[in-house]
């Protein structure tokens, strides 16, 4: 039986952390390595009590063990913790690094999908599907890279599609399962390195999607928007989806332009076109074969695995 696990560095309310953990335990994870970016999180005690979870407070002592002070950038903290987890994960066959708003979705048991891969495969990439803002059950599917992607995205999002990579507000890279036992593996956010070899023996993983709940509601998105613009997935150093010589803007530049032109109302119009679970967007996605429906059922799974958690 193929065993798999995940690692995550999480800064979120305790309820969200426990829902993330419960979902993946329910999905068959053998081991969860969870690193609490807030060492005082209320999630620590219930996580610690679960036999499938190894939880770490990311306090000064933890960072000292990993070689120094707490890294300023959260991306660096994630990578160091994920690399640490991989070295610890000797009781699983595969390990994936994820964020707390990402959920593995598969019709077959995840372990069966991974177990069917040839022994020559050492890394396997699961691609995202991005949640639409509504009741949480509908997602836009990944549009594979190729000559038709740009036209597909423009049909879906006529006003902003040229500037949205793959039609997603978040990443299209997905996340990577790494087979255990590769000594010295360095885990990054979307890739791994073995010496200078990036993603050794990589394949695209059919049968497992990465449900990314990047934008739950307009209010949630707007609350996270400023941080993402300065330090996160909309920051200035990320490249545009369309080459600049073809008129492309990065998301950072697009959002700056929208705000300067129309302020929050402009951002609201953007969000309505590309992220809201509207009848219009559902129809466009369905016409392209890109509408997915799946209930994550997070509250019920949290109650099943952490029945004593009440706050």
Beta strands, then each sheet from edge to edge (+ up, - down):
strand 1: 4-10
strand 2: 31-36
strand 3: 53-57
strand 4: 94-97
strand 5: 102-105
strand 6: 123-126
strand 7: 128-131
strand 8: 138-140
strand 9: 175-179
strand 10: 185-187
strand 11: 192-194
strand 12: 197-198
strand 13: 202-204
strand 14: 209-212
strand 15: 291-293
sheet 1: 3+ 2+ 1+ 4+ 9- 6+ 13+
sheet 2: 5+ 14- 7- 8+ 15-
sheet 3: 10+ 11- 12+
end
